[in-house]
Amino acid sequence: MNISIVVPLYNEEESLNELVAWIAKVMYEHNLTYEIVLVDDGSTDSSWREIEKLSTEYGSIKGIKFRRNYGKSAALFCGFQSAEGDVVITMDADLQDSPDEIPDLYYMIARDKYDMVSGWKKRRHDPITKTIPSRFYNWTARKSTGIKLHDFNCGLKAYRSEVIKSIEVYGEMHRYIPVLAKQAGFTKIGEKVVHHQARKYGVTKFGFERFINGFLDLMSIIFMTRFGKKPMHLFGTLGVITFLFGLISAIVVGAHKLISLARGVKAILITDSPYFYLSLVCMIIGTQLFLSGFIGELVSRSSSDRNHYQIDKEI
């Protein structure tokens, strides 16, 4: 099978029929074999009944229904597990992603040998309250991860099957699948400008809080990719530096007291100096950071996947 199209959805009953018909038309015109995996993320409308109806009309549809709303990452994870195509393409169900982009994305994977290709909504039909925070968020993600993508959060992406079978999407990490792919050793990541359409049905399911959550998730994934298996390298280094800073400061305070006494100059008690307590706090925090790294190292070494590595080939 050429393509698996994974579509996570939540309360999108109005757009499903049009979306599936559009995908089928594009696949037929380009003579591509395909399947559509529709993942209902606990919808409260008639989305699942629409999926059941479409599955009888089209033989290429799979449906997965959650008992409650788990989030987009969970929907993508289950969709990826079910996908059987050589190339896996993800897109949103609200018709803002155009199925006409699918063939070009497929050929970039199949012919140009990209590991994954991310869509870039260069011209967006969204209010300024979404576009400006999104640009700042993407700039931060580029600088932090070293992956030169303009639109990390674009739902329209294409992957080699090996990529999505080698990563685990959880929490809210669907925004950072390129980072997870890079961590797993898939470094040929491309980008394609895609057409972005105005929402035709319903309302957006994401609020302003997604930008706050997105930033926190970015910090989490940077830590996990760089220090997940070696937490002592971060906490131990910070702990030693902080402790030494406090120790040197305490020595300076003590030396100043001794020099003053040697010269016969009256000086305040060391315990009356605020710098003594600041030095003491730094030493305590440094010790705690070091111990945190030590405990993190013990947890990491006890982890069941401590020796889980991505093996590309064997003879």
VEXBAMAR-163094 format. One record per residue (C-alpha): residue number from 1; residue in three letters; x, y, z. Coordinates in pm, whole numbers, padded with zeros to 5 digits. Layout:
+-----+------+--------+--------+--------+
|  nr | rest |      x |      y |      z |
+-----+------+--------+--------+--------+
| NUM |  Ala |      X |      Y |      Z |
...
+-----+------+--------+--------+--------+
END
This chain:
+-----+------+--------+--------+--------+
|  nr | rest |      x |      y |      z |
+-----+------+--------+--------+--------+
|   1 |  Met |  00000 |  00000 |  00000 |
|   2 |  Asn |  00134 |  00344 | -00096 |
|   3 |  Ile | -00021 |  00577 |  00162 |
|   4 |  Ser | -00187 |  00570 |  00502 |
|   5 |  Ile | -00367 |  00894 |  00584 |
|   6 |  Val | -00413 |  00939 |  00959 |
|   7 |  Val | -00683 |  01191 |  01055 |
|   8 |  Pro | -00736 |  01270 |  01426 |
|   9 |  Leu | -01071 |  01438 |  01485 |
|  10 |  Tyr | -01294 |  01576 |  01757 |
|  11 |  Asn | -01652 |  01687 |  01680 |
|  12 |  Glu | -01602 |  01718 |  01304 |
|  13 |  Glu | -01920 |  01545 |  01176 |
|  14 |  Glu | -01993 |  01819 |  00921 |
|  15 |  Ser | -01660 |  01798 |  00739 |
|  16 |  Leu | -01592 |  01423 |  00732 |
|  17 |  Asn | -01794 |  01330 |  00425 |
|  18 |  Glu | -01643 |  01611 |  00218 |
|  19 |  Leu | -01291 |  01533 |  00341 |
|  20 |  Val | -01308 |  01162 |  00260 |
|  21 |  Ala | -01459 |  01225 | -00084 |
|  22 |  Trp | -01187 |  01479 | -00160 |
|  23 |  Ile | -00911 |  01239 | -00053 |
|  24 |  Ala | -01060 |  00955 | -00261 |
|  25 |  Lys | -01078 |  01179 | -00567 |
|  26 |  Val | -00713 |  01284 | -00535 |
|  27 |  Met | -00592 |  00927 | -00481 |
|  28 |  Tyr | -00787 |  00803 | -00783 |
|  29 |  Glu | -00650 |  01078 | -01008 |
|  30 |  His | -00291 |  00991 | -00912 |
|  31 |  Asn | -00343 |  00613 | -00916 |
|  32 |  Leu | -00224 |  00570 | -00556 |
|  33 |  Thr | -00332 |  00292 | -00323 |
|  34 |  Tyr | -00432 |  00420 |  00017 |
|  35 |  Glu | -00615 |  00381 |  00345 |
|  36 |  Ile | -00771 |  00647 |  00568 |
|  37 |  Val | -00742 |  00599 |  00944 |
|  38 |  Leu | -01003 |  00817 |  01116 |
|  39 |  Val | -00939 |  00847 |  01490 |
|  40 |  Asp | -01236 |  00982 |  01684 |
|  41 |  Asp | -01092 |  01143 |  01995 |
|  42 |  Gly | -01402 |  01105 |  02211 |
|  43 |  Ser | -01636 |  01323 |  02003 |
|  44 |  Thr | -01967 |  01421 |  02159 |
|  45 |  Asp | -02145 |  01479 |  01827 |
|  46 |  Ser | -02229 |  01230 |  01550 |
|  47 |  Ser | -01874 |  01196 |  01418 |
|  48 |  Trp | -01854 |  00822 |  01489 |
|  49 |  Arg | -02183 |  00749 |  01314 |
|  50 |  Glu | -02049 |  00942 |  01016 |
|  51 |  Ile | -01732 |  00731 |  01022 |
|  52 |  Glu | -01937 |  00409 |  01032 |
|  53 |  Lys | -02140 |  00526 |  00735 |
|  54 |  Leu | -01831 |  00623 |  00537 |
|  55 |  Ser | -01666 |  00289 |  00610 |
|  56 |  Thr | -01953 |  00114 |  00430 |
|  57 |  Glu | -01925 |  00348 |  00131 |
|  58 |  Tyr | -01546 |  00332 |  00101 |
|  59 |  Gly | -01352 |  00012 |  00147 |
|  60 |  Ser | -01035 |  00198 |  00239 |
|  61 |  Ile | -01142 |  00343 |  00574 |
|  62 |  Lys | -01041 |  00235 |  00924 |
|  63 |  Gly | -01204 |  00383 |  01231 |
|  64 |  Ile | -01080 |  00412 |  01589 |
|  65 |  Lys | -01301 |  00557 |  01863 |
|  66 |  Phe | -01184 |  00666 |  02208 |
|  67 |  Arg | -01422 |  00645 |  02504 |
|  68 |  Arg | -01324 |  01000 |  02601 |
|  69 |  Asn | -01111 |  01287 |  02476 |
|  70 |  Tyr | -00743 |  01203 |  02523 |
|  71 |  Gly | -00586 |  01464 |  02295 |
|  72 |  Lys | -00425 |  01480 |  01954 |
|  73 |  Ser | -00104 |  01301 |  02054 |
|  74 |  Ala | -00296 |  00994 |  02172 |
|  75 |  Ala | -00503 |  00993 |  01852 |
|  76 |  Leu | -00190 |  01011 |  01636 |
|  77 |  Phe | -00019 |  00737 |  01836 |
|  78 |  Cys | -00306 |  00494 |  01783 |
|  79 |  Gly | -00338 |  00598 |  01420 |
|  80 |  Phe |  00032 |  00535 |  01364 |
|  81 |  Gln |  00003 |  00190 |  01519 |
|  82 |  Ser | -00280 |  00103 |  01281 |
|  83 |  Ala | -00121 |  00250 |  00965 |
|  84 |  Glu |  00009 | -00001 |  00709 |
|  85 |  Gly |  00118 |  00222 |  00421 |
|  86 |  Asp |  00476 |  00279 |  00304 |
|  87 |  Val |  00423 |  00653 |  00359 |
|  88 |  Val |  00209 |  00791 |  00642 |
|  89 |  Ile |  00047 |  01131 |  00604 |
|  90 |  Thr | -00129 |  01318 |  00883 |
|  91 |  Met | -00385 |  01591 |  00836 |
|  92 |  Asp | -00658 |  01764 |  01030 |
|  93 |  Ala | -01025 |  01692 |  00972 |
|  94 |  Asp | -01147 |  02052 |  00957 |
|  95 |  Leu | -01070 |  02096 |  00582 |
|  96 |  Gln | -00805 |  02358 |  00652 |
|  97 |  Asp | -00549 |  02108 |  00518 |
|  98 |  Ser | -00591 |  02042 |  00147 |
|  99 |  Pro | -00582 |  01677 |  00027 |
| 100 |  Asp | -00445 |  01809 | -00304 |
| 101 |  Glu | -00109 |  01837 | -00125 |
| 102 |  Ile | -00092 |  01463 | -00053 |
| 103 |  Pro |  00067 |  01341 | -00381 |
| 104 |  Asp |  00355 |  01592 | -00366 |
| 105 |  Leu |  00422 |  01504 | -00003 |
| 106 |  Tyr |  00417 |  01134 | -00094 |
| 107 |  Tyr |  00667 |  01178 | -00377 |
| 108 |  Met |  00904 |  01377 | -00155 |
| 109 |  Ile |  00921 |  01071 |  00069 |
| 110 |  Ala |  00909 |  00798 | -00197 |
| 111 |  Arg |  01129 |  00960 | -00466 |
| 112 |  Asp |  01336 |  01225 | -00290 |
| 113 |  Lys |  01404 |  00992 |  00005 |
| 114 |  Tyr |  01312 |  01229 |  00283 |
| 115 |  Asp |  01248 |  01070 |  00622 |
| 116 |  Met |  00971 |  01319 |  00692 |
| 117 |  Val |  00827 |  01632 |  00535 |
| 118 |  Ser |  00644 |  01901 |  00728 |
| 119 |  Gly |  00390 |  02136 |  00576 |
| 120 |  Trp |  00442 |  02511 |  00604 |
| 121 |  Lys |  00130 |  02728 |  00605 |
| 122 |  Lys |  00310 |  03030 |  00466 |
| 123 |  Arg | -00015 |  03220 |  00413 |
| 124 |  Arg | -00255 |  03150 |  00697 |
| 125 |  His | -00626 |  03225 |  00723 |
| 126 |  Asp | -00616 |  03274 |  01098 |
| 127 |  Pro | -00665 |  03580 |  01320 |
| 128 |  Ile | -00359 |  03777 |  01429 |
| 129 |  Thr | -00406 |  03649 |  01785 |
| 130 |  Lys | -00298 |  03308 |  01655 |
| 131 |  Thr | -00043 |  03400 |  01388 |
| 132 |  Ile |  00185 |  03624 |  01598 |
| 133 |  Pro |  00219 |  03381 |  01895 |
| 134 |  Ser |  00265 |  03099 |  01645 |
| 135 |  Arg |  00556 |  03277 |  01475 |
| 136 |  Phe |  00728 |  03340 |  01807 |
| 137 |  Tyr |  00671 |  02980 |  01913 |
| 138 |  Asn |  00815 |  02843 |  01587 |
| 139 |  Trp |  01116 |  03075 |  01609 |
| 140 |  Thr |  01185 |  02951 |  01962 |
| 141 |  Ala |  01148 |  02588 |  01852 |
| 142 |  Arg |  01391 |  02639 |  01560 |
| 143 |  Lys |  01654 |  02798 |  01782 |
| 144 |  Ser |  01615 |  02541 |  02058 |
| 145 |  Thr |  01612 |  02223 |  01848 |
| 146 |  Gly |  01826 |  02317 |  01548 |
| 147 |  Ile |  01555 |  02190 |  01310 |
| 148 |  Lys |  01491 |  02450 |  01041 |
| 149 |  Leu |  01114 |  02428 |  01006 |
| 150 |  His |  00884 |  02729 |  00981 |
| 151 |  Asp |  00570 |  02557 |  01109 |
| 152 |  Phe |  00621 |  02283 |  01369 |
| 153 |  Asn |  00251 |  02273 |  01451 |
| 154 |  Cys |  00121 |  02218 |  01096 |
| 155 |  Gly | -00100 |  01909 |  01099 |
| 156 |  Leu | -00013 |  01821 |  00739 |
| 157 |  Lys |  00301 |  01607 |  00749 |
| 158 |  Ala |  00439 |  01301 |  00570 |
| 159 |  Tyr |  00660 |  01027 |  00712 |
| 160 |  Arg |  00835 |  00713 |  00603 |
| 161 |  Ser |  00667 |  00423 |  00777 |
| 162 |  Glu |  00986 |  00345 |  00970 |
| 163 |  Val |  00977 |  00688 |  01132 |
| 164 |  Ile |  00635 |  00664 |  01293 |
| 165 |  Lys |  00699 |  00304 |  01398 |
| 166 |  Ser |  01018 |  00412 |  01578 |
| 167 |  Ile |  00885 |  00698 |  01791 |
| 168 |  Glu |  00633 |  00730 |  02071 |
| 169 |  Val |  00399 |  01029 |  02068 |
| 170 |  Tyr |  00250 |  01105 |  02409 |
| 171 |  Gly |  00122 |  01394 |  02619 |
| 172 |  Glu |  00116 |  01696 |  02390 |
| 173 |  Met |  00428 |  01597 |  02196 |
| 174 |  His |  00254 |  01588 |  01857 |
| 175 |  Arg |  00393 |  01939 |  01802 |
| 176 |  Tyr |  00746 |  01803 |  01827 |
| 177 |  Ile |  00736 |  01489 |  01615 |
| 178 |  Pro |  01025 |  01630 |  01404 |
| 179 |  Val |  01234 |  01649 |  01723 |
| 180 |  Leu |  01140 |  01293 |  01820 |
| 181 |  Ala |  01226 |  01176 |  01467 |
| 182 |  Lys |  01563 |  01348 |  01480 |
| 183 |  Gln |  01635 |  01193 |  01818 |
| 184 |  Ala |  01555 |  00850 |  01670 |
| 185 |  Gly |  01815 |  00907 |  01395 |
| 186 |  Phe |  01594 |  01025 |  01109 |
| 187 |  Thr |  01771 |  01344 |  01011 |
| 188 |  Lys |  01656 |  01407 |  00653 |
| 189 |  Ile |  01367 |  01636 |  00740 |
| 190 |  Gly |  01216 |  01853 |  00466 |
| 191 |  Glu |  00953 |  02121 |  00437 |
| 192 |  Lys |  00690 |  02207 |  00178 |
| 193 |  Val |  00475 |  02517 |  00146 |
| 194 |  Val |  00113 |  02403 |  00161 |
| 195 |  His | -00217 |  02574 |  00096 |
| 196 |  His | -00406 |  02674 |  00407 |
| 197 |  Gln | -00782 |  02714 |  00384 |
| 198 |  Ala | -01019 |  02903 |  00608 |
| 199 |  Arg | -01222 |  02683 |  00843 |
| 200 |  Lys | -01545 |  02584 |  00671 |
| 201 |  Tyr | -01732 |  02411 |  00953 |
| 202 |  Gly | -01737 |  02431 |  01331 |
| 203 |  Val | -01493 |  02614 |  01557 |
| 204 |  Thr | -01132 |  02560 |  01659 |
| 205 |  Lys | -01076 |  02315 |  01945 |
| 206 |  Phe | -00759 |  02487 |  02068 |
| 207 |  Gly | -00738 |  02797 |  02284 |
| 208 |  Phe | -00460 |  03034 |  02385 |
| 209 |  Glu | -00339 |  02789 |  02648 |
| 210 |  Arg | -00187 |  02574 |  02373 |
| 211 |  Phe |  00095 |  02827 |  02334 |
| 212 |  Ile |  00179 |  02804 |  02705 |
| 213 |  Asn |  00157 |  02424 |  02694 |
| 214 |  Gly |  00359 |  02422 |  02374 |
| 215 |  Phe |  00644 |  02615 |  02538 |
| 216 |  Leu |  00643 |  02385 |  02842 |
| 217 |  Asp |  00641 |  02078 |  02617 |
| 218 |  Leu |  00934 |  02225 |  02423 |
| 219 |  Met |  01134 |  02257 |  02744 |
| 220 |  Ser |  01042 |  01900 |  02836 |
| 221 |  Ile |  01143 |  01750 |  02505 |
| 222 |  Ile |  01472 |  01943 |  02493 |
| 223 |  Phe |  01556 |  01806 |  02837 |
| 224 |  Met |  01451 |  01451 |  02748 |
| 225 |  Thr |  01642 |  01443 |  02418 |
| 226 |  Arg |  01962 |  01588 |  02565 |
| 227 |  Phe |  01965 |  01464 |  02923 |
| 228 |  Gly |  01700 |  01192 |  02946 |
| 229 |  Lys |  01963 |  00916 |  02977 |
| 230 |  Lys |  02226 |  01129 |  03154 |
| 231 |  Pro |  02056 |  01363 |  03404 |
| 232 |  Met |  02374 |  01397 |  03611 |
| 233 |  His |  02534 |  01588 |  03324 |
| 234 |  Leu |  02281 |  01867 |  03376 |
| 235 |  Phe |  02198 |  01863 |  03746 |
| 236 |  Gly |  02545 |  01760 |  03854 |
| 237 |  Thr |  02711 |  02038 |  03655 |
| 238 |  Leu |  02467 |  02302 |  03781 |
| 239 |  Gly |  02505 |  02169 |  04136 |
| 240 |  Val |  02884 |  02180 |  04134 |
| 241 |  Ile |  02893 |  02531 |  03983 |
| 242 |  Thr |  02636 |  02663 |  04233 |
| 243 |  Phe |  02810 |  02498 |  04530 |
| 244 |  Leu |  03153 |  02630 |  04429 |
| 245 |  Phe |  03011 |  02979 |  04381 |
| 246 |  Gly |  02866 |  02967 |  04735 |
| 247 |  Leu |  03186 |  02822 |  04881 |
| 248 |  Ile |  03410 |  03083 |  04720 |
| 249 |  Ser |  03173 |  03357 |  04833 |
| 250 |  Ala |  03185 |  03226 |  05191 |
| 251 |  Ile |  03565 |  03216 |  05179 |
| 252 |  Val |  03572 |  03577 |  05056 |
| 253 |  Val |  03344 |  03685 |  05342 |
| 254 |  Gly |  03564 |  03502 |  05596 |
| 255 |  Ala |  03885 |  03638 |  05446 |
| 256 |  His |  03748 |  03991 |  05459 |
| 257 |  Lys |  03675 |  03943 |  05831 |
| 258 |  Leu |  04026 |  03809 |  05902 |
| 259 |  Ile |  04197 |  04088 |  05709 |
| 260 |  Ser |  03993 |  04348 |  05896 |
| 261 |  Leu |  04091 |  04195 |  06231 |
| 262 |  Ala |  04459 |  04181 |  06130 |
| 263 |  Arg |  04452 |  04552 |  06047 |
| 264 |  Gly |  04272 |  04640 |  06367 |
| 265 |  Val |  03967 |  04757 |  06179 |
| 266 |  Lys |  03633 |  04689 |  06340 |
| 267 |  Ala |  03418 |  04459 |  06127 |
| 268 |  Ile |  03068 |  04318 |  06166 |
| 269 |  Leu |  03013 |  03958 |  06264 |
| 270 |  Ile |  03014 |  03712 |  05974 |
| 271 |  Thr |  02667 |  03597 |  06076 |
| 272 |  Asp |  02544 |  03956 |  06049 |
| 273 |  Ser |  02652 |  03977 |  05683 |
| 274 |  Pro |  02380 |  03903 |  05425 |
| 275 |  Tyr |  02650 |  03770 |  05190 |
| 276 |  Phe |  02721 |  03486 |  05434 |
| 277 |  Tyr |  02362 |  03365 |  05413 |
| 278 |  Leu |  02354 |  03403 |  05035 |
| 279 |  Ser |  02668 |  03191 |  05016 |
| 280 |  Leu |  02513 |  02933 |  05247 |
| 281 |  Val |  02196 |  02918 |  05034 |
| 282 |  Cys |  02405 |  02866 |  04717 |
| 283 |  Met |  02590 |  02577 |  04879 |
| 284 |  Ile |  02266 |  02416 |  04994 |
| 285 |  Ile |  02102 |  02456 |  04649 |
| 286 |  Gly |  02416 |  02322 |  04481 |
| 287 |  Thr |  02410 |  02016 |  04702 |
| 288 |  Gln |  02042 |  01958 |  04629 |
| 289 |  Leu |  02096 |  01991 |  04254 |
| 290 |  Phe |  02383 |  01741 |  04267 |
| 291 |  Leu |  02173 |  01494 |  04467 |
| 292 |  Ser |  01884 |  01541 |  04220 |
| 293 |  Gly |  02118 |  01447 |  03937 |
| 294 |  Phe |  02240 |  01145 |  04133 |
| 295 |  Ile |  01882 |  01027 |  04199 |
| 296 |  Gly |  01790 |  01093 |  03835 |
| 297 |  Glu |  02088 |  00880 |  03729 |
| 298 |  Leu |  01969 |  00593 |  03949 |
| 299 |  Val |  01619 |  00617 |  03799 |
| 300 |  Ser |  01761 |  00629 |  03446 |
| 301 |  Arg |  01976 |  00321 |  03504 |
| 302 |  Ser |  01674 |  00136 |  03640 |
| 303 |  Ser |  01459 |  00225 |  03338 |
| 304 |  Ser |  01340 | -00063 |  03120 |
| 305 |  Asp |  01442 |  00122 |  02801 |
| 306 |  Arg |  01787 |  00236 |  02918 |
| 307 |  Asn |  01942 |  00026 |  02640 |
| 308 |  His |  01677 |  00088 |  02377 |
| 309 |  Tyr |  01849 |  00203 |  02057 |
| 310 |  Gln |  01731 |  00250 |  01699 |
| 311 |  Ile |  01912 | -00013 |  01487 |
| 312 |  Asp |  01900 |  00064 |  01117 |
| 313 |  Lys |  02050 | -00251 |  00961 |
| 314 |  Glu |  02198 | -00586 |  01061 |
| 315 |  Ile |  02379 | -00856 |  00869 |
+-----+------+--------+--------+--------+
END
